[in-house]
Amino acid sequence: MIDIFGVISESSFGQVNALTITAALVVILTSMAIWSVLRPSGFPPGPRGLPFVGSIFDMTDSPEVVFGNLAKKYGDIFGLKFGQRWVVVLNRKDVIKEAVVKQSVEFAGRPDFYSAELFTDGFKNIASSTYTDTWKLHRKLGHTALRHFATGKPLQKLITSVYPKLEKELAENEGEPIDPRLLLTLLMYNVLTQMCFGKSYGLHDPKVKTWMDLNDEANATFGLGLAADFFKWARILPTSGPRLIKRVSDAFKDMIRAEVAEHREKKYDPENINDFYGMMLKTQEDAKREGENVDKLSDAHILMTILDVFFAGTQTTIDTLYWAFACLAETPEVQKKIQSEIDSVVGRNRVPTIEDRGTLPYTEATLYEVMRYSSIVPTAVPHSTTRDTTLRGYSIPKGTTVMLNIHSMHFDPDEWSDPTSFKPEHFWDDGSTVRQHPPSFMPFGAGRRSCLGEAVAKADLFLIFSWFLQNYTFSKVPGKESVNLCKTIPKTVTGRLLTPYQIVISKRK
């Protein structure tokens, strides 16, 4: 009898113990779920999101579209959570500029995305590293290099050296439909290899094609992102994403190392610096000799800075010109007006030069309108806060990821007369003056994290764009006049990319 009661008592205790554990787990998980959506004190309003994953499943469209819709509900500054990462989104010019211009240091950081850490050997580049003394040094070096080797006459010489190759390529395809992206990519890679390594390639050199393929793969890889960017525990998972990023990164670095080894062996002369890598190498040698900044000028830092300059000088220019060609094929009346202006000011017997900027207002206005209308990086490169701060009365803790919805500036109906239409008149005040700095126009960012290559990109675009319009006409493929060339690929997270298209590029008579 006692044994029976003992068994019953033991069984009851086991059941009670199991129930207690289950109840405790429920309480813990419920508390964690509530805590995961509990907003920091004073944080901007926004969608609550789901426990643990936040608002990840709300991203059903391109970021600028989703953010634009949320701004209508929550205002120009709102907060949401992606996984474990709190994010603040800023919309429209007043809020965005108040953050990145008036509080430039507070908003000068970069998020510690795991994908960027893998790709850059632990944030050793300029674009992804946060606001530190090392970042300041390399940005200064990059800025100095671009000023020496990619502005004014040096830049003009680099670009014009590629024109004969372009003319030959276009002559071989005269009257035939072509997708101009390959042509633009080969052009810009030629310019940048000369600037970085003092080396010229043929338009169809296999190395240039490899660079291009790797760049496309890198964009696709980063566009997908990693779970570990938003969930730190995901770093331990044996997924393929980190391996893919590491493979692409290693391939890029191997190509740069090959160029660097050849340069160091054959071309480097500390008394005659004529390219970017030579300047970086000389700076490294001076640092070692003087015993200053040696740890900030390691081979890894230099390699990643070169990669940064290379990407900054190619991708944005390629994408902008790709949009420009499509827009002009869609608006032949704009094209004719540009050509008339170039013929009148520059003529047909010399190439447009840097000195012609300011004398071709309609041409420049059209380029600015292309930048606005394309908004190729609609939510900019993510920022993060470097310290606890406030904005518009809201508290934003240190380390918060900050997204700038540049698209909300460029398509603001309160700032532009007809924002959804391509109209160079948006940048042409009185029919003769270019509006270079409209308040709601920010294609290169602003503040301390503004685009390193802004001046170079503007000069590149002006020289290449005006040369093409001086010598060629863009038109739609016969029989396909109804096709909209300015159609973007929907639901992309890497930028506003055009659906691949074909046009006819004809030599002007």
C-alpha positions in Angstrom: 0.0 0.0 0.0 2.8 2.3 0.9 4.6 1.4 -2.4 1.4 2.2 -4.3 1.1 5.6 -2.6 4.8 6.1 -3.2 4.5 5.5 -6.9 1.4 7.8 -7.1 3.2 10.5 -5.2 6.3 10.2 -7.4 4.2 10.3 -10.6 2.3 13.4 -9.3 5.6 15.1 -8.5 6.9 14.4 -12.0 3.8 15.8 -13.6 3.9 18.9 -11.4 7.6 19.3 -12.2 7.0 19.0 -16.0 4.1 21.5 -15.8 6.3 23.9 -13.8 9.1 23.7 -16.4 6.6 24.2 -19.3 5.0 27.1 -17.6 8.4 28.7 -16.9 9.4 28.2 -20.5 6.2 29.8 -21.7 6.8 32.8 -19.4 10.4 33.1 -20.6 9.5 32.9 -24.2 6.6 35.3 -23.8 8.8 37.8 -22.0 11.4 37.5 -24.7 8.8 38.0 -27.4 7.5 41.1 -25.7 11.0 42.4 -25.0 12.0 41.8 -28.7 9.3 44.3 -29.9 9.7 46.8 -27.0 10.9 50.0 -28.4 13.8 52.0 -26.8 12.6 54.9 -24.7 11.8 57.9 -26.8 12.4 56.0 -30.1 10.6 57.2 -33.2 7.1 55.6 -33.9 6.7 52.9 -36.4 5.3 49.4 -37.1 5.5 47.0 -34.1 6.6 44.1 -36.2 6.6 40.4 -35.2 8.3 39.0 -32.1 12.0 38.0 -32.8 11.9 38.9 -36.5 10.6 42.4 -36.4 9.4 44.0 -39.7 11.4 41.8 -42.0 8.2 40.4 -43.6 6.9 43.9 -44.3 9.6 44.3 -47.0 7.4 43.2 -49.8 8.7 45.7 -52.3 11.8 47.8 -52.9 13.0 49.6 -49.7 12.2 53.1 -51.1 8.6 52.0 -51.9 8.0 50.4 -48.5 9.6 53.3 -46.6 7.6 55.8 -48.6 4.3 54.1 -47.7 5.3 53.9 -44.0 6.2 57.6 -44.0 2.7 58.4 -45.0 1.5 56.6 -41.8 4.2 57.4 -39.3 5.8 60.7 -40.5 9.1 61.6 -42.0 11.1 59.9 -39.2 10.1 56.5 -38.1 11.7 53.4 -36.5 11.3 49.7 -37.0 13.2 46.5 -36.2 14.8 44.0 -38.6 15.7 40.9 -36.6 17.8 42.1 -33.7 18.7 45.4 -35.3 16.8 48.7 -34.6 16.6 50.9 -37.7 15.5 54.6 -38.1 14.4 55.7 -41.5 14.6 59.4 -42.5 12.5 60.9 -45.3 12.4 64.2 -47.1 15.0 66.9 -47.2 14.5 68.7 -43.9 14.9 65.6 -41.7 17.6 64.0 -43.8 19.8 67.2 -43.9 19.2 67.9 -40.2 20.8 64.6 -39.5 23.7 64.3 -41.9 24.6 68.0 -42.2 23.8 69.5 -38.8 24.7 66.4 -36.8 27.3 65.0 -39.2 29.5 63.3 -36.6 26.5 61.7 -34.8 25.3 60.1 -38.0 28.7 59.3 -39.6 28.9 55.7 -38.5 28.3 52.5 -40.5 26.4 49.5 -39.3 28.5 46.4 -38.5 26.9 44.2 -41.1 28.5 40.7 -41.1 28.5 40.6 -44.9 30.5 43.8 -45.1 32.9 42.6 -42.4 33.6 39.4 -44.4 34.0 41.2 -47.7 36.4 43.9 -46.3 38.7 41.9 -44.0 37.1 43.4 -40.9 36.0 46.8 -42.2 39.4 47.8 -43.6 37.9 49.8 -46.5 36.4 53.4 -46.6 32.8 52.7 -47.6 31.9 50.2 -44.9 34.1 51.1 -42.0 32.8 53.3 -39.2 33.9 56.7 -38.2 37.4 56.3 -36.8 40.9 57.9 -37.2 41.8 55.1 -39.6 38.7 55.8 -41.7 39.6 59.6 -41.7 43.1 58.8 -42.9 42.1 56.6 -45.8 39.3 58.9 -46.9 41.8 61.7 -47.0 44.2 59.6 -49.0 41.4 58.5 -51.4 40.3 62.1 -51.8 43.9 63.3 -52.5 44.4 60.5 -55.1 41.2 61.4 -56.9 42.1 65.1 -56.9 45.5 64.3 -58.4 44.7 61.6 -60.9 41.0 61.9 -61.7 40.2 65.6 -62.0 40.8 68.3 -64.6 43.3 67.5 -67.4 44.5 64.2 -65.9 40.9 62.8 -66.0 40.3 64.3 -69.4 43.4 62.5 -70.7 42.3 59.2 -69.2 38.8 59.4 -70.7 39.8 60.7 -74.2 42.4 57.9 -74.5 39.5 55.4 -74.6 37.4 57.3 -77.3 39.2 55.7 -80.3 38.4 52.2 -78.8 34.7 53.3 -78.4 34.6 54.7 -82.0 35.9 51.4 -83.4 33.4 49.4 -81.3 30.5 51.5 -82.3 31.5 51.5 -86.0 31.4 47.7 -86.0 27.8 47.8 -84.6 26.5 50.8 -86.7 22.8 50.5 -87.1 22.5 47.4 -85.0 20.6 47.1 -81.7 22.9 46.9 -78.8 22.7 46.9 -75.0 25.0 49.7 -74.1 25.8 48.4 -70.5 28.7 46.3 -71.7 30.1 49.2 -73.7 29.9 51.6 -70.7 31.4 49.0 -68.4 34.4 48.4 -70.6 34.8 52.2 -70.9 34.8 52.8 -67.2 37.0 49.9 -66.3 39.6 51.1 -68.8 39.6 54.6 -67.2 39.9 53.2 -63.7 42.7 50.7 -64.4 44.7 53.5 -65.9 44.0 55.7 -62.9 44.7 53.1 -60.2 47.6 51.2 -61.9 48.7 53.3 -64.9 47.7 50.4 -67.1 45.5 50.4 -70.2 43.5 47.4 -71.4 41.7 46.6 -74.7 38.0 47.0 -74.5 37.5 43.2 -74.6 40.5 42.1 -72.6 39.6 39.0 -70.6 40.7 40.6 -67.3 38.3 43.5 -67.8 35.5 41.0 -68.5 36.4 39.1 -65.3 36.3 42.4 -63.3 32.8 43.0 -64.7 31.5 39.5 -64.0 32.9 39.7 -60.4 31.3 43.1 -59.9 27.9 41.8 -61.0 28.2 38.8 -58.7 29.2 41.0 -55.8 26.1 43.2 -56.3 23.9 40.2 -56.5 25.5 38.7 -53.4 25.2 41.8 -51.3 21.7 42.4 -52.6 20.6 39.2 -50.9 22.4 40.1 -47.7 22.9 37.6 -44.8 20.7 36.5 -42.0 23.7 37.3 -39.8 23.4 41.0 -40.7 20.3 41.0 -38.6 20.6 38.0 -36.3 24.0 37.7 -34.6 23.4 34.1 -33.6 23.2 33.3 -37.4 26.9 33.6 -37.7 27.4 30.1 -36.4 25.0 28.6 -38.9 26.8 26.6 -41.7 25.0 28.4 -44.5 26.4 29.1 -48.0 26.0 32.9 -47.9 29.2 33.7 -46.0 31.2 31.3 -48.1 29.9 33.0 -51.3 30.8 36.5 -50.0 34.3 35.2 -49.0 34.8 33.6 -52.4 33.9 36.8 -54.3 36.0 38.9 -52.0 39.0 36.7 -52.3 38.6 36.7 -56.1 38.6 40.5 -56.1 41.6 40.7 -53.8 43.6 38.2 -55.9 43.1 40.3 -59.0 44.2 43.5 -57.2 47.2 41.7 -55.7 48.3 40.6 -59.2 48.1 44.2 -60.4 49.9 45.4 -57.3 52.7 42.9 -57.7 53.2 43.8 -61.3 53.1 47.5 -60.4 55.6 47.2 -57.6 58.0 45.2 -59.7 57.9 47.2 -63.0 56.5 50.7 -62.5 56.9 52.0 -59.0 59.2 55.0 -58.8 58.9 57.0 -55.5 60.2 60.1 -57.3 57.6 59.8 -60.1 54.2 59.0 -58.8 51.6 58.9 -61.6 48.8 56.6 -60.4 46.8 55.8 -57.3 48.6 52.7 -56.1 51.9 54.4 -56.5 50.7 57.2 -54.2 49.4 54.7 -51.6 52.7 52.8 -51.7 54.7 55.9 -51.2 52.5 57.0 -48.3 53.0 53.5 -46.7 56.8 53.8 -47.1 56.8 57.3 -45.6 54.7 56.0 -42.6 57.1 53.2 -41.9 60.1 55.5 -42.1 58.6 58.1 -39.8 57.0 55.5 -37.5 53.5 57.0 -37.8 50.2 55.4 -38.8 51.9 52.1 -39.7 49.0 50.0 -38.4 46.5 52.1 -40.4 48.5 51.7 -43.7 48.8 47.9 -43.8 48.8 46.1 -47.2 45.2 44.9 -46.4 44.1 48.5 -45.8 45.7 49.7 -49.0 44.2 46.9 -51.0 40.7 47.6 -49.7 41.0 51.3 -50.3 42.0 50.6 -53.9 38.9 48.4 -54.3 36.8 51.2 -52.9 38.1 53.8 -55.3 37.7 51.3 -58.1 34.0 50.6 -57.3 33.2 54.3 -56.5 34.6 55.3 -59.9 32.8 52.6 -62.0 29.4 51.4 -60.8 27.7 54.7 -60.2 28.9 56.2 -63.5 27.9 53.1 -65.4 24.4 53.0 -64.0 23.8 56.7 -64.4 24.9 56.7 -68.1 22.8 53.6 -68.7 19.8 55.6 -67.5 20.9 58.6 -69.5 20.9 56.7 -72.8 17.5 55.2 -72.1 16.0 58.6 -71.1 17.4 60.3 -74.3 16.1 57.5 -76.5 12.7 58.1 -74.9 12.9 61.9 -75.4 14.4 62.6 -78.9 13.4 66.3 -78.5 15.7 66.6 -75.4 18.4 64.9 -77.3 18.2 67.3 -80.2 18.3 70.3 -77.9 21.5 69.0 -76.3 23.1 68.4 -79.6 22.2 71.9 -80.8 23.7 73.4 -77.7 26.9 71.4 -78.1 27.2 72.2 -81.8 26.8 75.9 -81.1 29.3 76.1 -78.2 31.8 73.3 -78.8 31.4 72.6 -82.4 32.2 69.3 -84.1 36.0 69.7 -84.5 37.2 69.2 -80.9 36.1 67.0 -78.0 34.3 68.6 -75.1 36.6 69.5 -72.2 36.3 70.2 -68.5 36.5 73.9 -69.3 33.2 73.5 -71.2 31.3 73.0 -68.0 29.3 76.1 -67.3 28.9 76.8 -71.0 26.5 74.0 -71.7 23.7 74.6 -69.3 21.0 72.5 -70.9 23.4 69.6 -71.2 24.3 69.8 -67.5 20.7 70.3 -66.5 19.8 67.1 -68.4 22.6 65.2 -66.5 21.3 66.4 -63.2 17.8 65.4 -64.1 19.1 61.9 -65.0 20.6 61.7 -61.5 17.3 62.8 -59.9 15.0 60.7 -62.1 17.2 57.5 -61.8 18.0 57.8 -58.1 20.1 54.7 -58.6 20.9 54.4 -54.8 17.4 55.4 -53.5 18.1 54.7 -49.8 21.8 55.5 -49.8 24.5 53.4 -48.0 23.2 52.8 -44.5 24.5 55.0 -41.7 24.6 54.4 -38.0 24.8 56.7 -35.0 28.2 57.1 -33.4 26.7 58.2 -30.0 23.4 58.6 -28.3 21.6 61.5 -29.9 18.2 63.1 -30.6 16.5 64.1 -33.8 13.2 66.0 -33.9 12.6 65.2 -30.3 13.2 61.5 -30.6 15.9 59.6 -28.9 18.2 57.5 -31.1 20.7 55.3 -29.2 24.3 54.8 -30.3 24.7 52.0 -32.9 21.2 52.4 -34.4 21.2 51.8 -38.1 19.9 54.8 -40.1 18.5 54.7 -43.6 18.2 57.8 -45.7 15.3 57.6 -48.1 16.8 59.8 -50.9 14.0 58.7 -53.2 11.6 60.7 -51.0 13.6 63.8 -51.7 14.0 63.3 -55.5 10.3 62.5 -56.0 8.8 64.9 -53.5 5.8 66.6 -55.2 6.2 69.6 -52.9 9.7 70.2 -54.3 9.4 69.3 -58.0 6.7 70.4 -60.4 6.3 67.0 -62.0 8.6 64.5 -60.2 7.5 61.3 -62.0 8.4 62.8 -65.4 11.8 63.2 -67.0 12.2 66.9 -67.5 15.6 68.7 -67.7 13.6 71.9 -66.9 13.6 70.8 -63.3 17.3 72.0 -63.3 16.9 74.9 -65.7 15.7 78.0 -63.8 15.2 80.6 -66.4 16.2 78.9 -69.6 19.8 79.8 -69.2 21.0 79.0 -65.6 21.6 75.5 -64.2 20.1 74.8 -60.7 23.1 72.9 -59.4 22.0 72.6 -55.8 18.2 72.4 -55.4 17.4 71.8 -51.8 15.8 68.4 -52.4 18.6 67.0 -54.6 21.2 64.8 -52.9 22.5 62.0 -55.3 25.9 61.8 -53.7 24.8 62.1 -50.0 26.0 64.9 -47.7 28.0 65.5 -44.6 31.0 63.4 -43.5 29.8 60.3 -45.4 29.2 62.0 -48.7 30.4 60.1 -51.8 34.2 60.2 -52.0 34.0 60.3 -55.8 31.4 63.0 -56.3 33.6 65.4 -58.1 35.1 62.7 -60.3 31.7 61.2 -61.1 30.3 64.6 -62.2 33.3 65.2 -64.4 33.2 61.7 -65.8 29.5 62.0 -66.6 29.9 65.5 -68.2 32.8 64.5 -70.4 31.4 61.1 -71.6 27.8 62.3 -71.9 28.7 65.4 -74.0 31.1 63.4 -76.2 28.5 60.8 -77.0 25.9 63.5 -77.8 28.4 65.4 -79.9 29.0 62.4 -82.1 26.1 60.0 -81.8 22.3 59.8 -81.7 20.4 57.3 -79.5 17.1 55.8 -80.8 14.8 53.0 -80.1 15.0 49.8 -82.0 12.8 50.0 -85.2 9.6 48.1 -84.6 9.9 48.5 -80.8 9.0 52.1 -80.4 6.3 51.3 -77.8 8.7 49.6 -75.4 9.4 51.7 -72.3 13.2 51.8 -71.8 13.0 53.5 -68.4 11.3 50.5 -66.7 13.0 49.5 -63.5 13.4 45.9 -62.2 10.7 45.6 -59.5 11.4 44.8 -55.8 15.2 45.2 -56.0 17.2 46.0 -52.8 20.4 47.0 -54.5 19.1 50.1 -56.2 16.9 51.3 -59.0 18.1 49.1 -61.8 16.8 49.4 -65.3 15.5 46.3 -67.0 18.1 45.5 -69.7 17.3 47.2 -73.0 18.6 47.7 -76.5 19.0 50.9 -78.5 20.5 51.9 -81.8 23.6 54.2 -81.5 24.1 56.0 -84.8 27.0 58.2 -85.9 25.8 61.8 -86.5 26.4 63.1 -90.0 
